[in-house]
Amino acid sequence: MGCTDIDSQSSETESVEATTDINNSVSELELVEVTNLSQIDDALIKGPVVLKLGSKGCTPCKEQEDILSEILPMYQDSASIMLIDIKEYPEFATTFGVRVIPDTCIITGLEDGKYIYMRPDGSKSSERENARFLGVVDKETLSMTLEKAIDSRNTKE
C-alpha cells in the first residue's frame, strides 16, 4: 500500500540517493515542491491543489509522482499539483497528520484559516483525515475527484 517509514522523532539526517528530477517534465510543466504553506495558499487562487506528501526515497511515492505527472498536462490551467518531502520538511508531516506515505489529498480552498478538502464522493470536509488517499492512488480516481473539486469552485463563482 505505502511506506510506513515515517520517523518524525528521528533527529538524524538521512542521505537519500538522488532520483530523476521531477521538474524535467514535458513542455516544462512541473510538479511544485512545497517548502512553505504560502505556496499552497497562493496556488489556491488559481484552483484546487493536489498535494502529495511523501519521500524521495519511497518507491510507492515515486509511483504516485509518476501518476501525478501524467495528469498534470490535463489540469495545468485549472489546478496545481504539489509535493512535500516529509523527510526534508518533517514539520509538514505533523501539520497534515501524516502516518503512512504516500498520502495525497485535494485541497479546494481555505476557510477561516483551515484547508477545505474534496472527498472522492464530491463532498467537502475541513477534516483531512476523511478526504485523503493513502498509498498509491490511480489516475482515474484522482482525476474524478479533482474534476469534482474544479466543478465545485466553478459553480461557487
C-alpha positions as CSV (number, residue, x, y, z in Angstrom):
1,M,0.0,0.0,0.0
2,G,2.5,2.6,1.0
3,C,5.6,3.3,3.1
4,T,5.4,3.5,6.8
5,D,9.0,4.7,7.0
6,I,8.0,7.9,8.9
7,D,10.1,8.7,11.9
8,S,9.3,12.3,12.7
9,Q,11.0,11.7,16.1
10,S,14.4,11.0,14.5
11,S,16.8,13.8,14.6
12,E,19.5,12.2,12.4
13,T,19.7,13.3,8.8
14,E,19.3,10.5,6.3
15,S,21.0,10.8,3.0
16,V,18.8,9.9,0.1
17,E,20.2,8.9,-3.3
18,A,19.3,11.4,-6.0
19,T,16.5,10.4,-8.3
20,T,15.4,11.8,-11.6
21,D,14.5,15.4,-11.3
22,I,10.7,15.6,-11.4
23,N,10.9,19.1,-12.8
24,N,12.1,17.8,-16.1
25,S,8.6,17.2,-17.4
26,V,7.3,17.5,-20.9
27,S,6.6,21.1,-22.0
28,E,8.3,22.5,-18.9
29,L,5.2,21.5,-16.8
30,E,6.3,20.7,-13.3
31,L,5.1,19.3,-10.0
32,V,5.8,22.0,-7.5
33,E,7.8,21.1,-4.5
34,V,6.4,22.9,-1.4
35,T,8.8,24.4,1.1
36,N,6.3,26.8,2.7
37,L,2.5,26.7,3.2
38,S,2.1,30.0,1.5
39,Q,2.9,28.3,-1.8
40,I,-0.3,26.2,-1.4
41,D,-2.3,29.3,-0.3
42,D,-1.1,31.2,-3.4
43,A,-1.9,28.2,-5.7
44,L,-5.5,28.0,-4.4
45,I,-6.2,31.4,-6.1
46,K,-5.8,29.6,-9.4
47,G,-7.8,26.5,-8.5
48,P,-7.7,23.3,-6.4
49,V,-4.4,21.8,-5.2
50,V,-3.5,18.1,-5.4
51,L,-1.0,17.7,-2.6
52,K,1.2,14.5,-2.2
53,L,3.1,14.1,1.0
54,G,5.9,11.5,0.8
55,S,9.6,11.0,0.5
56,K,12.1,10.9,-2.4
57,G,13.4,7.5,-1.1
58,C,10.0,5.8,-1.1
59,T,9.2,3.6,-4.1
60,P,5.3,4.0,-3.8
61,C,5.8,7.8,-3.5
62,K,7.7,7.8,-6.8
63,E,4.9,5.7,-8.4
64,Q,2.4,8.3,-7.2
65,E,4.6,11.2,-8.6
66,D,4.6,9.4,-12.0
67,I,0.8,9.3,-11.9
68,L,0.6,13.0,-10.9
69,S,3.0,13.8,-13.8
70,E,0.6,12.0,-16.1
71,I,-2.4,14.1,-15.1
72,L,-0.5,17.4,-14.8
73,P,-1.0,18.4,-18.5
74,M,-4.8,17.9,-18.3
75,Y,-5.1,20.3,-15.4
76,Q,-2.3,22.8,-15.9
77,D,-4.8,25.7,-16.4
78,S,-7.3,24.8,-13.6
79,A,-5.3,23.2,-10.8
80,S,-1.9,22.9,-9.2
81,I,-0.1,19.6,-8.3
82,M,2.3,19.9,-5.4
83,L,4.6,17.7,-3.5
84,I,6.0,17.8,0.1
85,D,9.0,15.7,1.0
86,I,8.3,15.0,4.7
87,K,11.9,13.7,5.2
88,E,13.2,17.2,4.3
89,Y,10.3,19.1,5.9
90,P,9.1,16.9,8.9
91,E,7.1,19.7,10.3
92,F,4.6,19.2,7.4
93,A,4.1,15.6,8.4
94,T,2.9,16.9,11.8
95,T,0.9,19.7,10.2
96,F,-1.0,17.4,8.0
97,G,-1.1,14.3,10.3
98,V,0.8,12.0,8.0
99,R,1.4,8.5,9.3
100,V,1.7,6.5,6.0
101,I,3.2,7.7,2.7
102,P,2.3,8.4,0.0
103,D,-0.6,10.5,1.5
104,T,-2.4,12.5,-1.1
105,C,-5.3,15.0,-0.8
106,I,-7.1,17.6,-2.9
107,I,-7.4,21.0,-1.3
108,T,-10.3,23.1,-2.7
109,G,-10.0,26.2,-0.7
110,L,-9.2,28.0,2.6
111,E,-11.9,29.0,5.1
112,D,-11.2,30.5,8.4
113,G,-7.6,29.6,8.2
114,K,-8.3,25.9,7.6
115,Y,-7.9,24.0,4.3
116,I,-11.0,22.5,2.8
117,Y,-10.6,19.1,1.2
118,M,-12.5,17.3,-1.5
119,R,-13.6,13.8,-0.8
120,P,-13.9,11.2,-3.6
121,D,-17.7,11.4,-3.3
122,G,-17.7,15.1,-4.1
123,S,-18.4,16.4,-0.6
124,K,-16.0,18.8,1.1
125,S,-14.5,18.5,4.6
126,S,-12.3,20.6,6.7
127,E,-11.0,17.3,8.2
128,R,-8.2,15.9,6.0
129,E,-8.5,12.5,7.7
130,N,-11.8,12.0,5.9
131,A,-10.6,13.2,2.5
132,R,-7.1,11.8,1.9
133,F,-5.9,8.9,-0.2
134,L,-3.3,6.6,1.4
135,G,-0.9,4.6,-0.7
136,V,-0.7,4.9,-4.5
137,V,-3.9,6.2,-6.0
138,D,-4.8,5.5,-9.6
139,K,-5.1,8.3,-12.2
140,E,-8.8,7.8,-12.7
141,T,-9.7,8.2,-9.0
142,L,-7.5,11.3,-8.7
143,S,-8.9,12.8,-11.9
144,M,-12.5,12.2,-11.0
145,T,-12.0,13.7,-7.5
146,L,-10.1,16.7,-9.0
147,E,-12.9,17.3,-11.6
148,K,-15.4,17.5,-8.7
149,A,-13.1,20.0,-6.9
150,I,-12.8,22.1,-10.1
151,D,-16.6,22.0,-10.7
152,S,-17.3,23.0,-7.1
153,R,-15.1,26.0,-7.4
154,N,-16.6,27.0,-10.8
155,T,-20.2,26.8,-9.5
156,K,-19.3,28.9,-6.5
157,E,-18.0,31.8,-8.6
